[in-house]
Amino acid sequence: MRDQPGPYFEKYDSDFGLSGLTESFALSTPPGTAEAALGLVMEKLAAYEGDMAVDMSGIERLGEDERHILGYDVFHDDFGYAEELRRDLGKLLDSPLSDEVLGAVWLAATGGVWDPQAHGIGVRDWLARLDATCAARPPRAVMGRAPGPSWSFWRLPAVETVREPILAEIRASAGELPGLTPALEEVATRADLDLGFRLYLRALKTAGVPVPEERCNRFGDLGEPFGYHLQVVYEGLTVVWRPLEVARRLFDGDFGFSGLAGEFHPQWERDVPAPELLHRTVIADGYRIPGVQALVLWEDTVRLLRSPLSGDTLTTLWVAASNTDPGRFGTDGPGWLRRIAEACRARLAEVAAEHTPALPPVRADLADPVLRELREAAPLLEPEHVTALEQVVARVDPDLGFRLLLRVLHTVSGPLTERQYGRCRDLGEHFSYGEDHVSHAIEHLAQDE
């Protein structure tokens, strides 16, 4: 077996290897025979090849010389999912772990759907059969040279920095996974830390153990040195989310109405219909509280709709922030905002029906500092955009006005001084923005005075 070439997220955006296989068992109808159980393994291997199909169409259009220059005149073997699975199996088969430990971990991860020992097969013999099944599957011939290691620095010694925290998490689950944590700890210490951590996560998922959001975030941090995609950690966990009231503290970058405007770059707007792009944004909670995107967008939109700002001003705001005209969506500013609010309400009803949206108080004390920054940047902006932004700051919400100012400055890409940038960063801290919010918007515009 070749060495791991790079971070797992380059190949897998969900669980993989033996822990991914045990998920397939846990979700399946219990197989009645060893042959049926091995059939589940074959299905898993085939599913990977279906998801990662080899597309030769682009290569076939190249001439012989072009193929040679790009390295497409050679082939390499691709063992697919079987490669990671055999690597995990080898870690266990080569380890000094007892059959009792291996059996306990297998049953916990699969939810007891298939117990090889109940069918007269020792657990090591069963793991060896899995390995033989993978070894018998011929590799695919993929055009091009085999990919070399990427991020050669990514795995060691960083993994050592998470060893003790992972073991501490396993030990802390003694009450949640009764009788299992000693076996999981043995896998992590005597076989492989990476595999032990994934099997621990799989056991939590299979048992439906409620996991607080803060702990899930720790799991994500612990998986980073291994190169896990976040979905490897989060998918299948029974997450106990914090209340939606903490929503605004969860964004590293832009959010709400200004964040939505940033998605509507003219290129995107041409490629993706506006209703679809709105829907994508409203549901894009990622690994945050379900409904958080809809809530912050609803708050901004409802503030604007309930404000004394005219319809023309609302239209101007959207044009300034997004560089797109709502007339292209067959509506005006107020009509577009009503569509946004409706989409947000529908999302909240779906994922947070018990939550009653309410507008939090505004930071009126920051209106004057925001207005000063707006007026200093005014020469870079269209006069009507300045007027509209002033009205948002003074009559709606200084926070929303400042975020829209950052968005408009990003759109026009005019030069700012280092002092302006520094003051904007300070304002972002006062508004409790994420650390990347202001820097992503305007840091590239700051110039030495």
C-alpha positions as CSV (number, residue, x, y, z in Angstrom):
1,M,0.0,0.0,0.0
2,R,1.3,3.4,-0.9
3,D,1.7,6.2,1.7
4,Q,-1.1,8.6,2.2
5,P,-0.5,11.2,-0.5
6,G,-2.2,14.2,1.0
7,P,-5.1,15.4,3.2
8,Y,-8.1,13.1,3.2
9,F,-10.4,16.0,2.1
10,E,-8.7,15.8,-1.3
11,K,-10.6,12.5,-1.9
12,Y,-13.4,12.3,0.7
13,D,-15.9,14.8,1.9
14,S,-17.5,12.2,4.2
15,D,-16.4,9.3,6.4
16,F,-14.0,6.8,4.7
17,G,-12.0,3.7,5.3
18,L,-13.1,1.3,8.0
19,S,-15.2,3.9,9.9
20,G,-17.0,4.7,6.6
21,L,-17.7,1.1,6.0
22,T,-19.1,0.5,9.4
23,E,-21.6,3.3,8.7
24,S,-22.8,1.4,5.7
25,F,-23.4,-1.6,7.9
26,A,-25.1,0.4,10.6
27,L,-27.6,1.9,8.0
28,S,-28.2,-1.4,6.2
29,T,-30.7,-4.3,6.7
30,P,-28.8,-6.9,8.8
31,P,-27.1,-9.3,6.4
32,G,-28.1,-12.9,7.1
33,T,-24.9,-14.5,5.9
34,A,-21.2,-13.8,5.5
35,E,-21.6,-13.6,1.8
36,A,-24.3,-10.9,2.1
37,A,-22.1,-9.0,4.6
38,L,-19.2,-9.1,2.1
39,G,-21.7,-7.9,-0.5
40,L,-22.1,-4.7,1.5
41,V,-18.4,-4.2,1.2
42,M,-18.4,-4.6,-2.5
43,E,-21.3,-2.2,-2.8
44,K,-19.3,0.4,-0.8
45,L,-16.3,0.0,-3.1
46,A,-18.5,0.2,-6.2
47,A,-20.2,3.3,-4.8
48,Y,-16.9,5.2,-4.5
49,E,-16.1,4.4,-8.2
50,G,-19.6,5.6,-9.2
51,D,-19.1,8.9,-7.3
52,M,-15.5,9.3,-8.5
53,A,-16.1,8.2,-12.1
54,V,-13.2,8.7,-14.5
55,D,-14.1,11.3,-17.0
56,M,-12.0,10.8,-20.2
57,S,-13.9,13.2,-22.4
58,G,-11.6,16.1,-22.0
59,I,-8.4,14.0,-22.5
60,E,-9.8,12.3,-25.6
61,R,-10.0,15.6,-27.3
62,L,-6.3,16.3,-26.9
63,G,-3.7,15.5,-29.5
64,E,-0.9,13.1,-28.9
65,D,1.7,15.8,-28.3
66,E,-0.7,17.6,-25.8
67,R,-1.2,14.3,-23.9
68,H,2.5,13.8,-23.7
69,I,3.2,17.3,-22.4
70,L,0.4,17.0,-19.8
71,G,1.4,13.5,-18.7
72,Y,-1.7,11.9,-20.1
73,D,0.1,9.4,-22.3
74,V,0.7,7.2,-19.2
75,F,-1.7,5.5,-16.8
76,H,-1.6,4.8,-13.1
77,D,-3.5,2.4,-10.9
78,D,-6.3,3.8,-8.8
79,F,-7.4,1.4,-6.0
80,G,-10.2,3.8,-4.9
81,Y,-11.9,3.3,-1.6
82,A,-10.2,-0.1,-1.1
83,E,-6.9,1.7,-0.5
84,E,-8.0,3.5,2.6
85,L,-10.0,0.5,3.8
86,R,-7.0,-1.8,3.5
87,R,-4.8,0.7,5.3
88,D,-7.2,0.8,8.2
89,L,-7.6,-3.0,8.2
90,G,-3.8,-3.4,8.2
91,K,-3.4,-1.2,11.2
92,L,-5.8,-3.5,13.2
93,L,-4.5,-6.8,11.8
94,D,-0.9,-5.8,12.5
95,S,-1.6,-4.6,16.0
96,P,-1.4,-6.5,19.3
97,L,-5.1,-5.8,20.0
98,S,-7.1,-8.6,21.4
99,D,-10.1,-10.2,19.7
100,E,-12.2,-8.8,22.5
101,V,-11.2,-5.3,21.8
102,L,-11.6,-5.6,18.0
103,G,-15.0,-7.2,18.4
104,A,-16.2,-4.6,20.8
105,V,-15.2,-1.7,18.5
106,W,-16.7,-3.4,15.4
107,L,-20.0,-4.1,17.1
108,A,-20.2,-0.5,18.5
109,A,-19.4,1.1,15.2
110,T,-21.9,-1.0,13.2
111,G,-24.6,-0.9,15.8
112,G,-24.4,-4.7,16.1
113,V,-26.0,-5.2,12.7
114,W,-23.4,-7.9,11.8
115,D,-21.6,-9.9,14.4
116,P,-19.2,-12.2,12.7
117,Q,-18.6,-14.3,15.8
118,A,-22.3,-15.1,15.9
119,H,-21.7,-16.8,12.5
120,G,-18.7,-18.7,13.6
121,I,-16.1,-16.3,12.3
122,G,-13.5,-14.9,14.5
123,V,-13.2,-11.1,14.4
124,R,-9.6,-11.2,13.1
125,D,-10.6,-13.7,10.5
126,W,-13.5,-11.4,9.5
127,L,-11.2,-8.4,9.1
128,A,-8.8,-10.5,7.0
129,R,-11.8,-11.4,4.8
130,L,-12.5,-7.8,4.3
131,D,-8.9,-7.2,3.4
132,A,-8.9,-10.1,0.9
133,T,-12.1,-8.8,-0.7
134,C,-10.5,-5.4,-1.2
135,A,-7.3,-7.0,-2.5
136,A,-9.2,-9.0,-5.1
137,R,-10.8,-6.0,-6.6
138,P,-8.7,-4.9,-9.6
139,P,-7.7,-1.2,-9.7
140,R,-8.9,1.2,-12.3
141,A,-6.5,2.4,-14.9
142,V,-6.6,6.2,-14.7
143,M,-4.9,8.2,-17.4
144,G,-2.1,10.5,-16.2
145,R,0.7,10.2,-13.7
146,A,-0.1,9.1,-10.1
147,P,-0.5,12.2,-8.0
148,G,2.4,13.0,-5.8
149,P,2.2,14.0,-2.1
150,S,0.6,17.4,-1.6
151,W,1.2,19.2,1.7
152,S,4.1,17.0,2.7
153,F,4.1,18.8,6.0
154,W,0.5,18.3,6.8
155,R,0.4,15.2,9.0
156,L,3.4,14.9,11.3
157,P,4.3,16.1,13.8
158,A,1.0,17.9,14.0
159,V,-0.8,14.7,14.8
160,E,1.1,14.4,18.1
161,T,-0.3,17.6,19.2
162,V,-3.8,16.2,19.3
163,R,-3.0,12.7,20.8
164,E,-3.8,13.6,24.4
165,P,-6.9,15.7,23.6
166,I,-8.3,12.9,21.6
167,L,-7.7,10.4,24.4
168,A,-9.2,12.8,26.8
169,E,-12.4,13.0,24.7
170,I,-12.6,9.2,24.5
171,R,-12.2,8.9,28.3
172,A,-14.8,11.5,28.9
173,S,-17.4,9.4,27.0
174,A,-17.2,6.5,29.5
175,G,-20.8,7.2,30.6
176,E,-22.1,7.7,27.1
177,L,-20.4,4.6,25.6
178,P,-20.5,2.2,28.6
179,G,-17.8,-0.5,28.5
180,L,-16.4,0.7,25.2
181,T,-14.0,3.5,25.9
182,P,-11.1,1.3,27.1
183,A,-11.3,-0.6,23.7
184,L,-11.4,2.7,21.7
185,E,-8.4,4.0,23.7
186,E,-6.5,0.8,22.9
187,V,-7.2,1.3,19.2
188,A,-6.0,4.9,19.4
189,T,-2.8,4.1,21.3
190,R,-1.8,0.6,20.1
191,A,-3.0,0.6,16.5
192,D,-3.5,4.1,15.0
193,L,-4.7,7.5,16.5
194,D,-6.4,8.5,13.2
195,L,-8.4,5.3,13.0
196,G,-9.2,5.3,16.7
197,F,-10.6,8.8,16.5
198,R,-12.8,8.0,13.5
199,L,-14.1,4.8,15.1
200,Y,-14.8,6.8,18.3
201,L,-16.8,9.4,16.3
202,R,-18.6,6.5,14.5
203,A,-19.5,4.9,17.9
204,L,-21.0,8.2,19.1
205,K,-23.0,8.6,15.9
206,T,-24.3,5.0,15.8
207,A,-25.3,5.2,19.5
208,G,-27.1,8.5,18.9
209,V,-25.2,10.2,21.8
210,P,-26.2,13.9,22.1
211,V,-23.1,16.0,21.5
212,P,-23.1,19.7,22.5
213,E,-22.1,22.1,19.7
214,E,-19.0,23.3,21.5
215,R,-17.8,19.7,21.7
216,C,-18.5,19.2,18.0
217,N,-16.3,22.2,17.3
218,R,-13.5,20.6,19.3
219,F,-13.9,17.4,17.3
220,G,-13.5,19.5,14.1
221,D,-10.3,21.0,15.4
222,L,-8.9,17.6,16.4
223,G,-9.6,16.2,13.0
224,E,-7.8,19.1,11.2
225,P,-4.3,17.7,11.5
226,F,-5.5,14.5,9.9
227,G,-6.9,16.4,6.9
228,Y,-10.5,15.5,7.6
229,H,-13.3,17.3,5.8
230,L,-15.6,18.8,8.4
231,Q,-18.4,16.5,7.2
232,V,-16.3,13.5,8.4
233,V,-16.9,14.8,11.9
234,Y,-20.3,16.4,11.7
235,E,-22.3,14.1,9.4
236,G,-24.4,11.7,11.5
237,L,-23.6,13.3,14.9
238,T,-26.6,14.1,17.1
239,V,-25.7,17.8,17.7
240,V,-27.2,19.8,20.5
241,W,-27.1,23.2,19.1
242,R,-27.0,26.5,21.0
243,P,-30.0,28.8,20.9
244,L,-30.4,30.8,17.7
245,E,-30.1,34.0,19.7
246,V,-26.3,33.7,19.6
247,A,-26.4,33.7,15.8
248,R,-24.4,36.8,15.0
249,R,-21.4,35.6,16.9
250,L,-21.0,32.6,14.6
251,F,-19.8,34.3,11.4
252,D,-16.1,34.8,10.6
253,G,-17.0,36.9,7.5
254,D,-19.9,38.8,6.1
255,F,-23.5,37.8,6.8
256,G,-27.1,38.9,6.6
257,F,-28.3,41.3,3.9
258,S,-24.8,42.5,3.1
259,G,-23.6,38.9,2.8
260,L,-26.4,38.0,0.4
261,A,-25.5,41.0,-1.7
262,G,-22.0,39.8,-1.9
263,E,-23.3,36.5,-3.4
264,F,-24.9,38.4,-6.3
265,H,-21.9,39.3,-8.3
266,P,-23.1,39.9,-11.9
267,Q,-21.2,36.8,-13.0
268,W,-23.0,34.6,-10.5
269,E,-26.3,36.3,-11.2
270,R,-26.0,35.3,-14.9
271,D,-25.0,31.8,-14.2
272,V,-27.5,31.0,-11.4
273,P,-31.1,32.2,-11.3
274,A,-31.8,34.7,-8.5
275,P,-34.3,32.5,-6.7
276,E,-31.8,29.6,-6.6
277,L,-29.0,31.8,-5.4
278,L,-31.2,33.2,-2.7
279,H,-32.2,29.7,-1.6
280,R,-28.6,28.5,-1.5
281,T,-27.7,31.4,0.7
282,V,-30.6,31.0,3.1
283,I,-29.9,27.4,3.7
284,A,-26.1,27.7,3.8
285,D,-25.7,27.1,7.5
286,G,-22.7,24.9,7.1
287,Y,-21.7,23.5,10.4
288,R,-23.5,26.2,12.4
289,I,-26.9,26.2,14.1
290,P,-29.6,25.2,11.6
291,G,-31.4,28.4,10.5
292,V,-28.7,30.8,11.5
293,Q,-28.3,32.2,7.9
294,A,-32.0,32.7,7.6
295,L,-32.3,34.4,11.0
296,V,-29.6,37.1,10.4
297,L,-30.8,37.7,6.9
298,W,-34.4,38.0,8.2
299,E,-33.4,40.5,10.8
300,D,-31.6,42.8,8.3
301,T,-34.4,42.5,5.7
302,V,-37.2,43.2,8.2
303,R,-35.4,46.2,9.6
304,L,-35.2,47.7,6.1
305,L,-38.8,46.9,5.3
306,R,-40.1,48.4,8.5
307,S,-38.0,51.5,8.2
308,P,-39.0,54.9,6.8
309,L,-36.7,54.5,3.8
310,S,-38.4,54.9,0.5
311,G,-38.8,52.2,-2.1
312,D,-36.3,53.9,-4.4
313,T,-33.8,54.1,-1.5
314,L,-34.1,50.3,-0.9
315,T,-33.6,49.7,-4.6
316,T,-30.5,51.9,-4.6
317,L,-29.1,50.0,-1.6
318,W,-29.4,46.7,-3.3
319,V,-27.8,48.0,-6.5
320,A,-24.9,49.6,-4.6
321,A,-24.2,46.5,-2.5
322,S,-24.7,43.8,-5.1
323,N,-23.9,45.6,-8.4
324,T,-27.1,44.1,-9.8
325,D,-30.5,45.6,-10.5
326,P,-33.5,43.9,-8.9
327,G,-35.4,44.8,-12.1
328,R,-33.6,41.8,-13.6
329,F,-35.6,39.6,-11.2
330,G,-38.8,41.2,-12.3
331,T,-39.2,43.4,-9.2
332,D,-38.0,46.5,-7.3
333,G,-36.1,46.9,-4.1
334,P,-39.1,46.5,-1.7
335,G,-40.4,43.6,-3.7
336,W,-37.0,41.9,-3.6
337,L,-36.8,42.4,0.1
338,R,-40.2,40.8,0.6
339,R,-39.1,37.8,-1.3
340,I,-36.0,37.5,0.9
341,A,-38.0,37.8,4.1
342,E,-40.5,35.1,2.9
343,A,-37.6,32.7,2.0
344,C,-36.1,33.3,5.5
345,R,-39.4,32.7,7.3
346,A,-39.9,29.5,5.3
347,R,-36.5,28.2,6.3
348,L,-37.0,29.1,10.0
349,A,-40.3,27.3,10.0
350,E,-38.6,24.2,8.6
351,V,-35.6,24.0,10.9
352,A,-36.5,26.1,14.0
353,A,-40.2,26.1,14.3
354,E,-40.1,26.7,18.0
355,H,-38.0,29.9,17.6
356,T,-39.9,33.2,17.5
357,P,-37.8,35.7,15.5
358,A,-37.4,39.1,17.1
359,L,-35.2,42.1,16.2
360,P,-32.3,42.6,18.7
361,P,-31.5,46.2,19.8
362,V,-29.4,48.3,17.5
363,R,-26.0,49.8,18.4
364,A,-27.1,53.4,18.2
365,D,-23.9,54.5,20.0
366,L,-21.8,53.6,17.0
367,A,-23.8,55.6,14.5
368,D,-21.5,58.6,14.5
369,P,-18.3,56.7,14.0
370,V,-19.8,54.8,11.1
371,L,-21.1,58.1,9.6
372,R,-17.6,59.5,9.8
373,E,-16.1,56.6,7.9
374,L,-18.8,56.8,5.3
375,R,-18.3,60.5,4.7
376,E,-14.5,60.1,4.5
377,A,-15.0,57.4,1.9
378,A,-17.7,59.3,0.0
379,P,-15.4,60.5,-2.8
380,L,-15.1,56.8,-3.9
381,L,-18.8,56.3,-4.1
382,E,-21.8,57.4,-6.2
383,P,-23.6,60.3,-4.5
384,E,-26.9,58.5,-4.4
385,H,-25.2,55.5,-2.8
386,V,-23.7,57.7,-0.1
387,T,-27.2,59.2,0.6
388,A,-28.8,55.7,0.9
389,L,-26.1,54.4,3.2
390,E,-26.4,57.5,5.4
391,Q,-30.1,56.8,5.8
392,V,-29.5,53.2,6.8
393,V,-26.9,54.2,9.5
394,A,-29.0,57.1,10.9
395,R,-32.5,55.7,10.5
396,V,-32.3,51.9,10.5
397,D,-29.2,50.2,12.0
398,P,-25.6,51.4,12.2
399,D,-24.4,47.8,12.2
400,L,-26.2,47.0,8.9
401,G,-25.1,50.4,7.5
402,F,-21.5,49.7,8.3
403,R,-21.6,46.2,6.7
404,L,-23.2,47.6,3.6
405,L,-20.5,50.3,3.5
406,L,-17.8,47.6,3.6
407,R,-19.7,45.7,0.9
408,V,-19.9,48.8,-1.4
409,L,-16.3,49.7,-0.8
410,H,-15.3,46.1,-1.8
411,T,-17.5,46.4,-4.9
412,V,-16.0,49.8,-6.1
413,S,-12.4,48.8,-5.1
414,G,-11.2,52.3,-4.6
415,P,-8.1,53.0,-2.5
416,L,-8.2,53.5,1.2
417,T,-5.6,54.8,3.6
418,E,-4.1,52.5,6.3
419,R,-5.7,54.8,8.9
420,Q,-9.2,54.2,7.4
421,Y,-8.6,50.5,7.3
422,G,-7.5,50.5,10.9
423,R,-10.5,52.5,12.1
424,C,-12.8,50.1,10.2
425,R,-11.1,47.1,11.9
426,D,-11.8,48.8,15.2
427,L,-15.4,49.4,14.3
428,G,-15.7,45.7,13.3
429,E,-14.4,44.7,16.8
430,H,-17.0,47.0,18.4
431,F,-19.7,45.3,16.4
432,S,-18.3,41.9,17.4
433,Y,-17.7,40.8,13.8
434,G,-15.7,37.7,13.0
435,E,-11.9,38.2,12.6
436,D,-12.1,37.9,8.8
437,H,-15.0,40.2,8.1
438,V,-13.4,43.6,7.7
439,S,-10.1,42.2,6.4
440,H,-11.7,40.2,3.6
441,A,-13.8,43.2,2.5
442,I,-11.2,46.0,2.3
443,E,-7.7,45.0,3.5
444,H,-6.6,44.7,-0.1
445,L,-7.7,48.4,-0.7
446,A,-5.5,49.9,2.0
447,Q,-2.4,51.8,0.8
448,D,0.5,53.5,2.6
449,E,-0.1,57.2,3.1
